[in-house]
Each structure stands twice: as structure tokens, then as C-alpha cells.
Amino acid sequence: MKRSAGLHYLNSRAWDLFCIGFSQMHCINHRFWDLDCIPSTSDLRIYNNPIYTILQSLDETIGTFISSAGPSAECVVFAPTDFQRNGSLEHLMPEIISRININLSKRFRGHEPVKWPFNLKVSKRITGHDPETWPCKILPYSDNCLALRICTSGEGKLFRSPLAARPENYLLDAVEKELLDLRDDIDGVKVTFAITRPSSVHKGQYANNLPDLLIHYPSGYFPNAIQSPSIGRVEIQSPLWRKGNHRDGGFIFASGQLSEQFIPHVERISDIGKLAERVLLNKLSV
């Protein structure tokens, strides 16, 4: 189905840039993440035939796309293969964000730019989804990152229009500080978060709808309880998680006159966007 749909759109017009991804490769890698080496082709065929069949199908499909694109196309195939143990605080975050919301609502309730209706009767321990009037909203994302929408002027929607105002830096700073103050309840070690601000950093028509804060969880870290002076102690038993997640590393295959110019700029998964930008800029300058 992916091959048929991809070929349909590839041949529907003359593209400056055409990208397609195959999630099956990601799913297959979950079977190999903890092995010292990938099984041989013969072992795959004998003991893991469904996996071998999918790998073979992906290989044939890539060949079909390259042939259909024609000899003048610049073709790049990026196959991430390296895996690492997953890590997540997802099970703790609904309660943590609820408590952070209470703190922020009390702190900024009288602040003119940010006035959220707040139910003063809410005084007990709160769990579950965030009420519509609270500033921090948990966005749907992966289990190894926390994505937050920081509402402005009482805006309660998960999705905002391109013209909507972005949150003030002081509010983003306040949420970041709450998260960075979290400690492991057992040894008191600071949980090392990597926090980025996609909606503020990235440009484009839809940048305003990216997460305002993206908190990356440490690899292999599955705590049952964490605490901070601000929100107190939060304990929820960590559930069973998937076995692994991608990390930087894999294979890059390229064909075309410009492949030697483009490929040196791709060292990790996050560089694919930069590669696409270089391809487009080169195309537009011709």
C-alpha cells in the first residue's frame, strides 16, 4: 500500500523535493536493539522470516522509487539502524504538570498578560488530564519526550492559528525551572532534562503549532518517584515500556551528481531537514 501510494504521488507532478518514510524499518529495529550484531541473512530467512520478508520488500520498494524518479534525480536513502534503551517519565507527567499548573496559576493569576480562570476549590491532589483553563497542556507525543503547549491569555486550545500570540519568555522560563528542579526521590540526583522550544526557534507557516516546550527524557531512566521543593513528591509505578528507541547512527546511500556535495552534511537523523533545505536551495538557484 505504501509503495502504491508513494508511486502515485511521485508520478503525479514534477517535484522539487519528494520525501517518503517507512515506519516498518523502525518497528523491525525494536527486535534488534539489544543484540551485539544483526543476525545473518540465512538466520533471518530461517528463524525470522516475517522480518526478512519486510526487509526484502523495503529494499525492492526503494529500488522502484529510484527507478521511477529517473536518472536525473538526486536520490538519498537514510536508514537509521542504531538503537538504545528507551527512557520515560511519561507515567509521572500528568500529576507533575497538574501540580505545576497549580503553582503557576497561583503565581501569575494577577499578572495582567496572563489571567486564567482558576477554580479555587481545587485543593486536593489532582490527577489525570489538565483542566481547560490551566496554562500547561500535554500534547500528544512520543513516550520518550514530553511536549507542552503553554497557553497565552487563557487560550485553552491544543492547536493555535498561525496568527495566535506565542507565550511570553517569562512563562516559558517558569515552566522550565519547575521541570529542571525535579530530583530523583531515591538518591536526590538532578534529572538532566534537555529542553527545547520548537515553536519559538523554528520558522514557517506551521511553526506556531509546534510544541512550546519539548522535554527530552534521559535514555534508560524509568523512575517510580521524583520530587522537588515546589511540587513535593510524586510516585507512580513505572509500567513496562517498549524495549528500545532510535539513536543517531545508520546508513546513508546516495546517487546523483550532487551526492558528494550533500552527504557530508548529514551526520545524524536531525540533519535530514538541513539536507532537504540544501537540496531545495540548490534547485532554486539553478
Protein Blocks (a to p, Z undefined) as FASTA:
>chain_A
ZZmmmmmmmmmpccfbdcdddfklmmmmmmmmmpfbdcdfklmmmmmmmlmmmmmmmmmm
mmmmmmmnopkbccdddddfbdcddddfklmmmmmmmmmmmmmmmmmmmgmklccdddfk
lmbdcehjddfkbmbdcddddfkbccddddeehiabfbdcfkbccddfklmmmmmmmmmm
pccfklopacddddddfklmpgcjklmmmcfbdcdddehiacfbdcdfklopaddddddd
dfbdcdeddddddedjklmmmmmmpmbfklmmmmmmmmmmmmmmZZ
